[in-house]
Amino acid sequence: MPIVAFAAVIAILYFGRVFFITAIVATTIAFILEPFVALLVRARFPRPLASVVVCTVALAFLYVIAMAAYTQLIAIYADMPKYGERIGAIVDGIQQRVTNLEDQTYRMVVPARQRELLAQAQADALKQAQKAPKRKSAAQPAAPLLTPAPGVIPEVRIHPESSLLGEYLSSRLSDFYQVLLMMSFIPFLVYFMLSWRDHLNRSFLQFFHGEDRLVAARSMEGIAAMVRAFVVGNFLLGLLMAAISSAMFWMMGLPYPMLVGPLSGFLSLVPYVGMPLALIPALFAALGLNRVPVYLLVVLAVAMLHLIAMNLLYPKVVGSRVHLNPLVVTFSLMLWGFLWDAPGLLLAIPLTAALKAVCDNVKTLRPIGKFLGD
């Protein structure tokens, strides 16, 4: 029965991943915004009005960030032909080098005499192919020419060439629609979680009695504090890395440092794959200069910043609040990444830390909490 129950839970999490990801994202945002709502409530604001004010300010903040990114993206779109030409030149150069390497390997491996025999055989085959059409029998009648009847316009059908991107988008259209539909619920979920927080807490605690009710309340407080500390710590560290990255790219003379810097800084915080992800926008911006020293300088700067942040700053700012050992973190990233793909990698650590917060407050589950901890 435990094996069947575990398999059922895994199946529910996998097939309902869009629903669960939406609910978890909305809950996380509500945990982050709750202190601001509580501050307005202490200032004599009704909780529904305070929730409206906080959600409106948060949406306005996101709108300002989106508009700033949009202006940068418009400029990048105008320069896209130049970047496309340089990317094509780089790809052609790599293909030429691979071809030259194959030719050199062929000359080293295949003896000279065997190469001459192979070249002669290829030349003979080419001559035979050129002579083959001339051996047609003279008695063979020529194919009649099909001419349209007078006054009849022949029908011409044009078959449009299919685009790989178009085929991918059409095949994933239902998935995109489902994701967009669920994302549209996030603002409403956040508002109702904030405005109905007291009612939801009281109703949830009614499921427990006696000491279990106190344990449930402590678990909820522990989860909220952990999620809030984890997200805020990552956000502050991402802001610091975004500012440093933007300053470095500006000093290097890279185009669009105010867009590339924040992208590189926040992508660097993704567990295990942060450094290659952080290099993608920086190297793309370096195409505007297209010089080998610039590429090397970008790689060294991003790598050094990533190593310093993840080995010195991340344990101090974020790791001290999560208290998970590296083995558990690795397994959680594997599990949630398998179930929910990229969102699973981002949510793996807070989900596992929330599970640890529950185990630490439930007496029978404390050994599991100690196993998960550092």
C-alpha positions as CSV (number, residue, x, y, z in Angstrom):
1,M,0.0,0.0,0.0
2,P,2.7,2.6,0.7
3,I,4.3,1.9,-2.7
4,V,0.9,2.2,-4.4
5,A,0.2,5.5,-2.5
6,F,3.6,6.9,-3.5
7,A,3.1,6.0,-7.1
8,A,-0.3,7.7,-7.0
9,V,1.1,10.8,-5.5
10,I,3.9,11.0,-8.2
11,A,1.3,10.5,-10.9
12,I,-1.0,13.2,-9.5
13,L,2.0,15.7,-9.2
14,Y,3.1,14.9,-12.8
15,F,-0.2,15.1,-14.6
16,G,-1.5,18.1,-12.5
17,R,1.8,20.0,-12.6
18,V,0.3,23.2,-14.2
19,F,-2.3,23.4,-11.5
20,F,0.1,22.7,-8.6
21,I,2.8,25.1,-10.0
22,T,0.1,27.9,-10.3
23,A,-1.1,27.3,-6.7
24,I,2.5,27.2,-5.3
25,V,3.5,30.4,-7.1
26,A,0.4,32.2,-5.9
27,T,1.0,31.0,-2.3
28,T,4.6,32.1,-2.4
29,I,3.7,35.5,-3.6
30,A,1.1,35.8,-0.9
31,F,3.7,34.8,1.7
32,I,6.0,37.6,0.4
33,L,3.3,40.3,0.3
34,E,1.7,39.4,3.7
35,P,4.1,41.6,5.8
36,F,3.1,44.7,3.8
37,V,-0.6,43.9,4.2
38,A,-0.1,43.4,7.9
39,L,1.6,46.8,8.1
40,L,-1.4,48.5,6.4
41,V,-3.8,46.6,8.7
42,R,-1.9,48.0,11.7
43,A,-2.4,51.4,10.2
44,R,-6.2,51.0,10.4
45,F,-6.7,49.8,6.8
46,P,-9.4,47.1,6.3
47,R,-7.7,43.9,5.2
48,P,-9.5,43.7,1.8
49,L,-8.5,47.3,1.1
50,A,-4.9,46.7,2.2
51,S,-4.7,43.6,0.0
52,V,-6.0,45.7,-3.0
53,V,-3.4,48.4,-2.4
54,V,-0.5,45.9,-2.0
55,C,-1.5,43.9,-5.1
56,T,-1.9,47.0,-7.1
57,V,1.6,48.3,-6.1
58,A,3.1,44.9,-6.9
59,L,1.5,44.8,-10.3
60,A,2.6,48.4,-11.1
61,F,6.2,47.4,-10.1
62,L,6.1,44.5,-12.5
63,Y,4.6,46.7,-15.2
64,V,7.5,49.2,-14.9
65,I,10.0,46.4,-15.1
66,A,8.2,44.9,-18.1
67,M,8.1,48.2,-20.0
68,A,11.9,48.8,-19.3
69,A,12.6,45.4,-20.7
70,Y,10.3,46.0,-23.6
71,T,12.2,49.1,-24.7
72,Q,15.5,47.2,-24.6
73,L,14.0,44.2,-26.5
74,I,12.7,46.6,-29.3
75,A,16.3,47.9,-29.7
76,I,17.6,44.3,-29.9
77,Y,14.9,43.4,-32.5
78,A,16.1,46.3,-34.7
79,D,19.7,44.9,-34.5
80,M,18.6,41.3,-35.0
81,P,19.8,41.1,-38.7
82,K,23.3,42.1,-37.6
83,Y,23.3,39.5,-34.9
84,G,21.9,36.9,-37.2
85,E,24.7,37.5,-39.8
86,R,27.4,37.2,-37.1
87,I,25.9,34.0,-35.7
88,G,25.7,32.6,-39.2
89,A,29.4,33.6,-39.8
90,I,30.4,31.9,-36.5
91,V,28.4,28.7,-37.4
92,D,30.0,28.6,-40.9
93,G,33.4,29.0,-39.4
94,I,32.8,26.1,-37.0
95,Q,31.5,23.9,-39.9
96,Q,34.6,24.8,-42.0
97,R,36.9,23.9,-39.1
98,V,35.1,20.6,-38.6
99,T,35.4,19.8,-42.3
100,N,39.1,20.6,-42.3
101,L,39.6,18.4,-39.2
102,E,37.7,15.6,-40.9
103,D,39.9,15.9,-44.0
104,Q,43.1,15.9,-41.9
105,T,41.9,12.9,-40.0
106,Y,41.1,11.1,-43.3
107,R,44.6,11.8,-44.7
108,M,46.2,10.5,-41.6
109,V,44.1,7.3,-41.3
110,V,43.7,6.3,-45.0
111,P,46.9,5.5,-46.9
112,A,47.9,7.5,-50.0
113,R,47.5,4.6,-52.4
114,Q,44.1,3.7,-51.1
115,R,43.0,7.4,-51.5
116,E,44.1,7.3,-55.1
117,L,42.2,4.1,-55.8
118,L,39.1,5.5,-54.1
119,A,39.3,8.8,-56.1
120,Q,39.7,6.8,-59.4
121,A,36.7,4.7,-58.5
122,Q,34.6,7.8,-57.8
123,A,35.7,9.4,-61.2
124,D,34.8,6.2,-63.1
125,A,31.4,6.1,-61.4
126,L,30.8,9.8,-62.4
127,K,31.7,9.1,-66.0
128,Q,29.3,6.1,-66.1
129,A,26.5,8.3,-64.7
130,Q,27.1,10.9,-67.3
131,K,27.0,8.4,-70.2
132,A,23.8,6.6,-69.0
133,P,21.2,9.1,-70.4
134,K,22.8,8.9,-73.9
135,R,22.1,5.1,-74.2
136,K,18.4,5.6,-74.7
137,S,17.0,3.7,-77.7
138,A,16.3,5.8,-80.8
139,A,13.2,3.9,-81.5
140,Q,11.7,4.8,-78.2
141,P,8.9,7.4,-78.8
142,A,9.2,10.7,-77.2
143,A,6.8,11.6,-74.5
144,P,4.0,13.7,-75.8
145,L,3.8,17.2,-74.7
146,L,0.8,18.0,-72.7
147,T,-0.6,21.4,-73.8
148,P,-3.7,22.9,-72.2
149,A,-6.8,23.3,-74.2
150,P,-7.5,26.7,-75.8
151,G,-9.1,29.0,-73.3
152,V,-8.3,26.8,-70.3
153,I,-6.0,28.2,-67.6
154,P,-4.0,25.5,-66.0
155,E,-4.3,25.2,-62.2
156,V,-1.2,26.0,-60.3
157,R,-1.0,25.0,-56.6
158,I,1.6,26.5,-54.3
159,H,2.5,24.4,-51.3
160,P,3.9,26.7,-48.6
161,E,7.0,25.4,-46.9
162,S,6.5,24.5,-43.3
163,S,8.5,26.2,-40.6
164,L,10.0,24.2,-37.7
165,L,9.1,27.0,-35.3
166,G,5.5,27.2,-36.6
167,E,5.1,23.4,-36.3
168,Y,6.5,23.5,-32.8
169,L,4.1,26.3,-31.8
170,S,1.1,24.7,-33.4
171,S,1.9,21.4,-31.7
172,R,2.3,23.1,-28.3
173,L,-0.6,25.5,-28.7
174,S,-2.8,23.7,-26.3
175,D,0.0,23.6,-23.6
176,F,0.7,27.4,-24.1
177,Y,-3.0,28.1,-23.7
178,Q,-3.2,26.1,-20.6
179,V,-0.2,27.8,-19.1
180,L,-1.5,31.3,-19.9
181,L,-4.9,30.4,-18.6
182,M,-3.4,29.3,-15.2
183,M,-1.2,32.3,-15.1
184,S,-4.2,34.6,-15.4
185,F,-5.5,33.2,-12.1
186,I,-2.4,34.1,-10.1
187,P,-3.4,37.8,-9.3
188,F,-6.8,36.7,-8.1
189,L,-5.5,33.8,-6.0
190,V,-3.0,36.2,-4.4
191,Y,-5.6,38.7,-3.6
192,F,-8.0,36.2,-2.1
193,M,-5.2,34.5,-0.1
194,L,-4.3,37.9,1.4
195,S,-7.8,39.3,2.0
196,W,-9.1,36.0,3.5
197,R,-6.0,35.0,5.4
198,D,-7.5,35.1,8.9
199,H,-10.6,33.1,7.8
200,L,-8.4,30.5,6.0
201,N,-6.1,30.1,9.0
202,R,-9.0,29.6,11.4
203,S,-10.8,27.2,9.1
204,F,-7.6,25.2,8.5
205,L,-6.9,24.9,12.2
206,Q,-10.4,23.5,12.8
207,F,-9.2,20.2,11.2
208,F,-6.9,19.6,14.2
209,H,-7.6,19.3,17.9
210,G,-5.6,19.8,21.1
211,E,-1.8,19.7,20.7
212,D,-2.1,18.9,17.0
213,R,-3.7,22.3,16.4
214,L,-0.6,24.0,18.0
215,V,1.7,21.8,15.8
216,A,-0.2,22.8,12.7
217,A,0.0,26.5,13.5
218,R,3.7,26.3,14.1
219,S,4.2,24.4,10.9
220,M,2.3,27.0,8.9
221,E,4.4,29.8,10.5
222,G,7.6,27.9,9.9
223,I,6.7,27.3,6.2
224,A,5.7,31.0,5.7
225,A,8.9,32.3,7.4
226,M,11.1,29.9,5.4
227,V,9.6,30.7,2.1
228,R,9.7,34.4,2.7
229,A,13.3,34.3,3.8
230,F,14.3,32.1,0.9
231,V,12.6,34.2,-1.8
232,V,13.7,37.5,-0.3
233,G,17.2,36.3,0.1
234,N,17.4,35.1,-3.5
235,F,15.8,38.4,-4.7
236,L,18.3,40.5,-2.8
237,L,21.2,38.4,-4.0
238,G,19.9,38.6,-7.5
239,L,19.6,42.4,-7.3
240,L,23.2,42.6,-6.1
241,M,24.5,40.3,-8.9
242,A,22.4,42.2,-11.5
243,A,23.9,45.5,-10.4
244,I,27.5,44.1,-10.5
245,S,26.9,42.4,-13.9
246,S,25.4,45.5,-15.4
247,A,28.4,47.6,-14.2
248,M,30.9,45.0,-15.6
249,F,29.1,44.8,-19.0
250,W,28.9,48.6,-19.2
251,M,32.6,48.9,-18.6
252,M,33.3,46.3,-21.2
253,G,31.3,48.3,-23.7
254,L,28.7,45.6,-24.3
255,P,25.4,46.8,-25.8
256,Y,22.2,46.7,-23.7
257,P,23.9,46.3,-20.3
258,M,20.7,47.3,-18.4
259,L,18.9,44.3,-19.8
260,V,21.7,41.7,-20.1
261,G,23.1,42.4,-16.6
262,P,19.9,41.6,-14.7
263,L,19.2,38.6,-16.9
264,S,22.7,37.2,-16.3
265,G,22.6,38.0,-12.6
266,F,19.3,36.3,-11.9
267,L,19.9,33.3,-14.1
268,S,23.1,32.7,-12.3
269,L,21.1,31.8,-9.2
270,V,19.5,28.7,-10.9
271,P,20.9,25.7,-9.1
272,Y,23.6,23.7,-10.9
273,V,23.0,25.2,-14.4
274,G,23.3,28.8,-13.3
275,M,26.6,29.6,-14.9
276,P,25.9,28.4,-18.5
277,L,22.5,30.1,-18.3
278,A,24.1,33.3,-17.2
279,L,26.6,33.1,-20.1
280,I,23.9,33.0,-22.8
281,P,22.7,36.6,-22.6
282,A,26.2,38.0,-22.0
283,L,27.7,36.1,-25.0
284,F,24.7,37.2,-27.2
285,A,25.4,40.8,-26.3
286,A,29.1,40.3,-27.0
287,L,28.2,39.5,-30.6
288,G,27.7,43.3,-31.1
289,L,31.4,43.7,-30.7
290,N,32.5,40.3,-32.1
291,R,36.0,40.2,-30.8
292,V,37.7,37.2,-29.3
293,P,39.1,39.1,-26.2
294,V,35.6,40.3,-25.4
295,Y,34.2,36.8,-25.4
296,L,37.0,35.6,-23.2
297,L,36.6,38.5,-20.8
298,V,32.8,37.9,-20.6
299,V,33.3,34.2,-19.8
300,L,35.9,35.0,-17.1
301,A,33.8,37.8,-15.5
302,V,30.6,35.7,-15.4
303,A,32.3,32.6,-14.1
304,M,34.2,34.6,-11.3
305,L,31.0,36.4,-10.2
306,H,29.0,33.1,-10.2
307,L,31.7,31.2,-8.2
308,I,32.0,34.1,-5.6
309,A,28.2,34.4,-5.2
310,M,27.4,30.7,-4.9
311,N,30.3,29.8,-2.6
312,L,30.5,32.9,-0.4
313,L,27.3,35.0,-0.6
314,Y,24.6,32.3,-1.2
315,P,25.4,30.2,2.0
316,K,25.3,33.4,4.1
317,V,22.2,35.0,2.6
318,V,20.1,32.0,1.7
319,G,21.7,28.8,2.9
320,S,21.5,29.8,6.6
321,R,17.7,30.1,6.3
322,V,17.0,26.8,4.5
323,H,19.2,24.3,6.4
324,L,19.2,21.5,3.8
325,N,22.2,19.2,3.2
326,P,23.7,19.1,-0.3
327,L,22.7,15.5,-1.0
328,V,19.0,16.2,-0.2
329,V,19.1,19.3,-2.4
330,T,20.6,17.3,-5.3
331,F,17.9,14.6,-5.1
332,S,15.1,17.2,-4.7
333,L,16.3,19.0,-7.8
334,M,16.4,15.7,-9.7
335,L,12.9,14.7,-8.5
336,W,11.1,18.1,-9.0
337,G,13.0,18.7,-12.3
338,F,11.7,15.4,-13.6
339,L,8.2,16.1,-12.5
340,W,7.8,19.8,-13.4
341,D,10.8,20.5,-15.7
342,A,12.2,24.1,-15.4
343,P,9.7,25.3,-12.8
344,G,10.5,22.2,-10.7
345,L,14.2,23.3,-10.6
346,L,13.2,26.7,-9.3
347,L,10.7,25.4,-6.7
348,A,12.6,22.3,-5.6
349,I,14.5,23.9,-2.7
350,P,11.6,25.8,-1.2
351,L,9.3,22.8,-1.5
352,T,11.9,20.6,0.3
353,A,12.5,23.2,2.9
354,A,8.8,23.5,3.5
355,L,8.6,19.7,4.0
356,K,11.5,20.0,6.5
357,A,9.6,22.7,8.4
358,V,6.6,20.4,8.8
359,C,8.8,17.5,9.9
360,D,10.6,19.6,12.5
361,N,7.3,20.5,14.2
362,V,5.7,17.0,14.1
363,K,7.2,14.8,16.8
364,T,6.8,11.6,14.8
365,L,8.5,13.1,11.7
366,R,11.4,14.8,13.4
367,P,13.9,12.0,12.3
368,I,13.0,12.8,8.7
369,G,13.6,16.5,9.4
370,K,17.0,15.7,10.9
371,F,17.8,13.6,7.8
372,L,16.9,16.4,5.5
373,G,18.8,19.1,7.5
374,D,22.4,20.0,7.5
